[in-house]
Amino acid sequence: MVHAAILMRDWSATDRLGNHVERYLDPVPVDVLVEPGSTDDMDASRPEGMRVDLTLHFPSSWEGDLRGAKVVLGGRWAGEYRVVGNPMPYEPQLVPRTFGHLAMRAGVQRYDG
């Protein structure tokens, strides 16, 4: 398990004209299981660029909304990642016993360079 800080999107945040703005709530700590994904080089316009994909497995105790969230990981996977899509927890009766307490997976991406 890897310690992560989840920055959930504040969907109620607006500017002085009432337009939605990108703002995040205070970080929420959680331990996740990291499943390595792919790494792809960017196109010729960004020769040093790289995209990193990971899948994070969240414990059944996680109840936050990951839509639009950012995840900050430390250690080997250090960096800030964006959650892809709107991850939803598994139905409890469908979680295999071998998964133990893991009840949701979320794809995340990071771009470097």
N, C-alpha and C positions, 0 to 999 in steps of 0.2 A: 504494500500500500504506500502511496505517495501523498504527502500533505499538500493540499491545494487551498487557495483562497478564491472564493467565488464572488465576483462582482455582478450582482443582478441589476438589470436595467430598470431604471425608474421611469416607467411609462407615463407617469403623470407630469413629468418635468416639461415646462414650457418657457419660452422667452417672454419678454415684456409685451410682445404682440400676439401671444397666444399660440405660437408655432411650437410644435414638439421639438425638443432638443435632446441630444444624447447625453444622459447623465446616469451615473451608477450609484447604487446604495453602498453602504459600508461593507467591506469584505466579510464573508462568512467562511470560517474554516471548515474543511471536511477532508477526510481521507478517501482517496479514490484509487482504484486499480487502473494502471495505464497499460493499454494495449497498443504497441507500436503500429503505425500505419505506413503509408508511403511517404517518400520524399521525392519531389519532382523539381527539376531545374526550370527556371522561368524561361521565357522566350529570349531571342537575341537582343531585344532592347534592354534587357536586364541580365547581362551575362553572369553576374555574381548572385543573382536572385535564386531563392529556394523556397518551396512551399512544403511545410511539414504538416502531416495529418496524423492525428491520434484518435483513439477511441477511449473514453473514460467510462469506467463502470462505477456507479454511485451506490452507496448503501441504501437499504430500505428505509433508514431513518431520514434520508434527505427528502424535504418537502418543498424546496424552493422552486421558483419558475426559472428555467434556464433559457427561455426564449430571449435572444438578444444579449445574453450574458457574456462576460469575459471570465477566463479562468487563468490564474497565475500559479504556475508550477515551479518548484525548486528542484535542486539536485540535477540529475542527468537530463531531465526534460525541461530545465529552467527556461522560462519565458512566459509571455502573455499570449493566450490563445483565445480565439472567438468561437463560441458555440455555433454549430451549424444547425439551422432549422429550429424545431420546437420539440425537444426530447420529452417523451412521456414514459412513466414507469410501466414495468411489466404488470400484467394482471397477476396478483399473488398466487393464484392456483396454477399458473403456468410456469412459475419459476422452478427450474429443476433443483433438486436438493443439492446437487454438486455446486451450484452457484452460491450456496450459503446465504449470506445476508446481502448480496448484490442484487439490486432490483431495478436498475435503470442504466442504459448506456447512452452516451452522448458523443457525437463526433465533434472534434474541435480542429481548428486550423490556425497556422501561424505562417506569416510571410516574412522572410529575411532578405535583405539586400535590395 
